[in-house]
Amino acid sequence: FRKELPLMLEKLQKRKSLMQENSISYPCGNKVFIFKDAGDKFELEIKD
């Protein structure tokens, strides 16, 4: 995971993102990666 996350984030920077309050979503292939601000941490949700 530690090796793959920086590569994934680098690829996602080039894509158009969908912004919602306290979260950001990145579509990638058939999945949507949703990063949410949860107080003093971030949560990652992956939807098919």
N, CA and C atoms as an extended XYZ file, in Angstrom:
144
Properties=species:S:1:pos:R:3:atomname:S:1:resname:S:1:resid:I:1 pbc="F F F"
N         0.831       -1.201        0.000 N   PHE     1
C         0.000        0.000        0.000 CA  PHE     1
C         0.867        1.253        0.000 C   PHE     1
N         1.945        1.245        0.792 N   ARG     2
C         2.808        2.437        0.865 CA  ARG     2
C         3.502        2.724       -0.455 C   ARG     2
N         3.802        1.675       -1.214 N   LYS     3
C         4.428        1.876       -2.522 CA  LYS     3
C         3.418        2.383       -3.544 C   LYS     3
N         2.213        1.836       -3.500 N   GLU     4
C         1.208        2.132       -4.523 CA  GLU     4
C         0.495        3.466       -4.330 C   GLU     4
N         0.281        3.889       -3.094 N   LEU     5
C        -0.479        5.120       -2.853 CA  LEU     5
C         0.162        6.346       -3.506 C   LEU     5
N         1.482        6.588       -3.355 N   PRO     6
C         2.057        7.763       -4.031 CA  PRO     6
C         1.892        7.708       -5.549 C   PRO     6
N         2.029        6.528       -6.136 N   LEU     7
C         1.847        6.401       -7.585 CA  LEU     7
C         0.408        6.690       -7.982 C   LEU     7
N        -0.533        6.182       -7.189 N   MET     8
C        -1.944        6.408       -7.471 CA  MET     8
C        -2.280        7.895       -7.350 C   MET     8
N        -1.774        8.540       -6.309 N   LEU     9
C        -2.059        9.967       -6.118 CA  LEU     9
C        -1.456       10.807       -7.236 C   LEU     9
N        -0.269       10.424       -7.703 N   GLU    10
C         0.360       11.146       -8.809 CA  GLU    10
C        -0.501       11.050      -10.072 C   GLU    10
N        -1.023        9.866      -10.352 N   LYS    11
C        -1.894        9.690      -11.514 CA  LYS    11
C        -3.190       10.475      -11.351 C   LYS    11
N        -3.724       10.501      -10.136 N   LEU    12
C        -4.993       11.181       -9.894 CA  LEU    12
C        -4.879       12.692      -10.018 C   LEU    12
N        -3.689       13.246       -9.790 N   GLN    13
C        -3.513       14.696       -9.884 CA  GLN    13
C        -3.831       15.198      -11.287 C   GLN    13
N        -3.616       14.355      -12.282 N   LYS    14
C        -3.830       14.757      -13.668 CA  LYS    14
C        -5.285       14.636      -14.098 C   LYS    14
N        -6.109       13.999      -13.282 N   ARG    15
C        -7.510       13.766      -13.645 CA  ARG    15
C        -8.419       14.850      -13.086 C   ARG    15
N        -9.553       14.967      -13.721 N   LYS    16
C       -10.578       15.893      -13.236 CA  LYS    16
C       -11.231       15.283      -12.000 C   LYS    16
N       -11.403       16.069      -10.975 N   SER    17
C       -11.983       15.558       -9.730 CA  SER    17
C       -13.333       16.211       -9.458 C   SER    17
N       -14.129       15.528       -8.660 N   LEU    18
C       -15.437       16.033       -8.253 CA  LEU    18
C       -15.342       16.465       -6.801 C   LEU    18
N       -15.624       17.732       -6.526 N   MET    19
C       -15.445       18.278       -5.188 CA  MET    19
C       -16.787       18.388       -4.482 C   MET    19
N       -16.846       17.887       -3.254 N   GLN    20
C       -18.014       18.043       -2.406 CA  GLN    20
C       -17.519       18.575       -1.071 C   GLN    20
N       -18.430       19.009       -0.225 N   GLU    21
C       -18.030       19.545        1.069 CA  GLU    21
C       -17.274       18.488        1.869 C   GLU    21
N       -16.067       18.823        2.295 N   ASN    22
C       -15.209       17.966        3.118 CA  ASN    22
C       -14.829       16.649        2.457 C   ASN    22
N       -14.931       16.564        1.127 N   SER    23
C       -14.503       15.343        0.444 CA  SER    23
C       -14.131       15.660       -0.998 C   SER    23
N       -13.352       14.765       -1.583 N   ILE    24
C       -12.994       14.881       -2.990 CA  ILE    24
C       -13.027       13.484       -3.583 C   ILE    24
N       -13.569       13.367       -4.790 N   SER    25
C       -13.739       12.069       -5.441 CA  SER    25
C       -12.947       12.034       -6.738 C   SER    25
N       -12.281       10.914       -6.977 N   TYR    26
C       -11.523       10.702       -8.199 CA  TYR    26
C       -11.994        9.428       -8.879 C   TYR    26
N       -12.598        9.524      -10.058 N   PRO    27
C       -12.923        8.309      -10.803 CA  PRO    27
C       -11.660        7.752      -11.439 C   PRO    27
N       -11.496        6.442      -11.380 N   CYS    28
C       -10.330        5.777      -11.963 CA  CYS    28
C       -10.784        4.397      -12.430 C   CYS    28
N       -10.849        4.213      -13.736 N   GLY    29
C       -11.342        2.948      -14.264 CA  GLY    29
C       -12.790        2.754      -13.862 C   GLY    29
N       -13.091        1.611      -13.262 N   ASN    30
C       -14.463        1.340      -12.831 CA  ASN    30
C       -14.665        1.615      -11.345 C   ASN    30
N       -13.740        2.315      -10.712 N   LYS    31
C       -13.833        2.624       -9.282 CA  LYS    31
C       -13.843        4.136       -9.066 C   LYS    31
N       -14.369        4.537       -7.914 N   VAL    32
C       -14.332        5.940       -7.498 CA  VAL    32
C       -13.669        5.982       -6.129 C   VAL    32
N       -12.583        6.745       -6.021 N   PHE    33
C       -11.856        6.908       -4.766 CA  PHE    33
C       -12.344        8.195       -4.112 C   PHE    33
N       -12.857        8.085       -2.898 N   ILE    34
C       -13.423        9.235       -2.193 CA  ILE    34
C       -12.602        9.482       -0.933 C   ILE    34
N       -11.948       10.639       -0.879 N   PHE    35
C       -11.177       11.041        0.294 CA  PHE    35
C       -12.034       12.013        1.091 C   PHE    35
N       -12.259       11.700        2.371 N   LYS    36
C       -13.112       12.531        3.220 CA  LYS    36
C       -12.310       13.073        4.394 C   LYS    36
N       -12.567       14.335        4.727 N   ASP    37
C       -11.971       14.966        5.900 CA  ASP    37
C       -12.810       14.569        7.103 C   ASP    37
N       -12.201       13.834        8.030 N   ALA    38
C       -12.916       13.362        9.225 CA  ALA    38
C       -12.208       13.897       10.467 C   ALA    38
N       -12.362       15.190       10.706 N   GLY    39
C       -11.727       15.810       11.871 CA  GLY    39
C       -10.229       15.912       11.697 C   GLY    39
N        -9.479       15.160       12.519 N   ASP    40
C        -8.018       15.226       12.469 CA  ASP    40
C        -7.411       14.122       11.614 C   ASP    40
N        -8.215       13.491       10.753 N   LYS    41
C        -7.703       12.431        9.880 CA  LYS    41
C        -8.487       12.427        8.569 C   LYS    41
N        -8.013       11.652        7.626 N   PHE    42
C        -8.698       11.470        6.353 CA  PHE    42
C        -9.162       10.029        6.233 C   PHE    42
N       -10.305        9.840        5.604 N   GLU    43
C       -10.829        8.504        5.342 CA  GLU    43
C       -10.866        8.296        3.837 C   GLU    43
N       -10.571        7.078        3.415 N   LEU    44
C       -10.643        6.724        2.004 CA  LEU    44
C       -11.743        5.696        1.819 C   LEU    44
N       -12.658        5.999        0.916 N   GLU    45
C       -13.728        5.065        0.561 CA  GLU    45
C       -13.560        4.734       -0.917 C   GLU    45
N       -13.630        3.459       -1.258 N   ILE    46
C       -13.505        3.030       -2.645 CA  ILE    46
C       -14.819        2.387       -3.059 C   ILE    46
N       -15.443        2.955       -4.099 N   LYS    47
C       -16.718        2.429       -4.597 CA  LYS    47
C       -16.512        1.827       -5.975 C   LYS    47
N       -17.251        0.761       -6.237 N   ASP    48
C       -17.212        0.130       -7.568 CA  ASP    48
C       -18.166        0.812       -8.506 C   ASP    48
